């Protein structure tokens, strides 16, 4: 009988113990759900504005060499990629027809000279009139000028290099019949390695901030481990309609390398203007993807709110923002990875 009475008492004790255990577990859970965080003020910093752009390597001057007269190409003395010096012979036409023209013009001058001398003697003897003498003199002058024209064309039946450079494209070959002015060689001029340019495209706003002479730093994909000094050489006054951007030419200060024309490069151009950017610790970022990320800011006493930001650049442990945090003074800088907008926080000073 006593055993039967003890059962309700044991059940009551067990019920009270389980209630206390559940209450302690609930308190422990609530305490564990509070995430301690540190906060920091958002600072602003004035930085020199830099413009990032990409483009292709070229040279200061490009040209297409051609013959002044038409004919059959006799020889092309250079190949694509070959360097040449100023005054070097690059290509020639077959000289048979040209030589015949030179000889013919010389014979015409000799005949006109004899006619003039004969007319002068006859004029002295009053056989020829002054008009006849003047006509023979005019014929002599015409023949001499025709000979000069033929000699000029003979000189331009050969292509000579106007400056140091290299062949970027060979457009015609030996044996081809070519018309006057048709390109034979596409060349890029180089002078002591100082004529290489990086041509980049920029927006309207960036174009307005750039002036000739401003410094830049260039990295070429072919020489990724080298930082090349450069400066703004010139900027276009019209937009490139095919690209929809303005072209800026950066002259490269090369020392021990000769890049290929068409090589891809990245440039960072320094301007004379400062921009104010917000600076935050790198540890405050969450869900970073490219230049997009989020940070947490306070939302009341113990809650947080997630704010999107756009990254301009990262320097050591600091992040410079291009956009975001307008009107925000403080952000969470620790334990951000464990937070969401339903989290309860406790600020640690």
Secondary structure as UniProt FT lines:
FT   HELIX           2..33
FT   STRAND          34..37
FT   STRAND          39..41
FT   STRAND          43..59
FT   STRAND          62..66
FT   STRAND          71..76
FT   TURN            80..81
FT   STRAND          83..84
FT   TURN            86..87
FT   STRAND          89..93
FT   HELIX           96..124
FT   TURN            125..126
FT   HELIX           130..155
FT   TURN            156..157
FT   STRAND          158..160
FT   STRAND          165..170
FT   TURN            174..175
FT   STRAND          177..178
FT   TURN            180..181
FT   STRAND          183..189
FT   TURN            192..193
FT   STRAND          196..202
FT   HELIX           204..209
FT   TURN            212..213
FT   STRAND          215..220
FT   TURN            221..222
FT   STRAND          223..240
FT   TURN            241..244
FT   STRAND          245..252
FT   TURN            261..262
FT   STRAND          264..281
FT   HELIX           282..284
FT   STRAND          286..289
FT   TURN            290..291
FT   STRAND          292..298
FT   STRAND          304..315
FT   TURN            316..317
FT   STRAND          318..323
FT   TURN            326..327
FT   STRAND          330..332
FT   HELIX           336..338
FT   TURN            341..342
FT   STRAND          344..347
//
